[in-house]
Amino acid sequence: MASIRCRRDPCGFICLLLTYFSVFYADYVVIQYVLIPAYSGSVWCTLHGAVFNVILLLLLACHSKAVFSDPGMVPLPETAIDFSDLRSQSSRMNERGCEGWTVCSRCETYRPPRAHHCKVCQRCIRRMDHHCPWINNCVGELNQKYFIQFLFYTGMASLYSLVLVVSAWVWRIRSEREEDGEKDKEGEESPSKHLIVAHYIILLVESILFGVFVMVIFYDQLVSIITDETPIEQMKNKLMKDRANGAPPTHNTHTRKPKLALLREVFGRGSVLCWLLPLHSAPPSVGGISYSALPDYDV
C-alpha cells in the first residue's frame, strides 16, 4: 500500500523514469563509446566494465529498496478513535511512557514521537526526513538506509564515469595527433567523431550535475543522523529559537546518543561492510516504544 500511494505523484513518476533513463544511458555510453574504443583488446576493458556495472547494479538495487520499502508509516486504527477525552488522558500518557505522542487531524489517529504527516503519501511517517520525488516515496525510519546507499552509489557511478570519459577523451586526442591522418579520411570520420564528442559532453554534464547533487544530499543525510535531528525538527528548533530570542528549544522528547549508536540505528548493528549493501536490518526502537496504531492507554 505504501508504494501504491506514493506512485500517484506524477512528479515522482517522472523522476523515476528520468533516474532509470540516466543510469542506462550512462552504461550505454561508457561501454559503447568509452571502453570499447579506448580499451579494446585489453584486460582493462573487461575490468572497468565489470566494476562500473556492479556499481550500477548496487545503485539500482538500493533505489528499488528505497522505492518499494515502507518508510515507516504509522498504522491506522481499524475503528474510529474518540478524541473527546484527549486532555484527560494526557497525564496517563506520561505515566505509561507515551510522552511525545500527538494526534494527526488528517489521519485521525495517534502518532508516536518524531512522526510527521506527509501530504503526498497522505500518511504519518515515523522519523520523517522528507518526501523525495527521485524515489517517489518518503524517506523515513525504515528506508533511510537504502536512500543513503542509493546516494552513495550514484556519487560513485558519477565519479567513475567522469574519470573514464576524461581518460578516453585524452586517449582519443593523443591517438589522433599520432596518426596524422589524411584529410579525406578525416572527412569520412567526422560524423562519428561529432557523435562521440556529443555523447562525451552529455555524460560529463550528467555526471557532474548528479554527482554534486547527490553528494550534497548525502552529506546532509549524514549530518541529520549524527546530530539526531531530521530537517523538519531542525526547522522547528530554529523557529523556536527565533521566537525565544536565542533560547534553546525545550520540546525535544529524545535524548542524545553516541554518533556510532545513531549510525547503527539507521544502517544496522552488523559489520560496517554490511552498511554498503541493501540488506534488511531490524527496525530500531526509539525510546523503548513499540509502535502501533494506538499508544498504551485507554481511549
Secondary structure, DSSP 8 states (H G I E B T S, - for coil): -HHHHHTT-HHHHHHHHHHHHHHHHHHHHIIIIIIHHHHTTSHHHHHHHHHHHHHHHHHHHHHHHHHHS---B----SS----TTHHHHHHHHHHTT-TT-EEETTTTEEE-TTEEEETTTTEEEET--EEETTTTEEE-TTTHHHHHHHHHHHHHHHHHHHHHHHHHHHHHHHHHHHH---HHHHHHHHHHHHHHHHHHHHHHHHHHHHHHHHHHHHHHHHHHHHTT--HHHHHHHHHHHHHTTT-------S----HHHHHHHHH-SS-GGGGGS--------GGG----SS-SS--
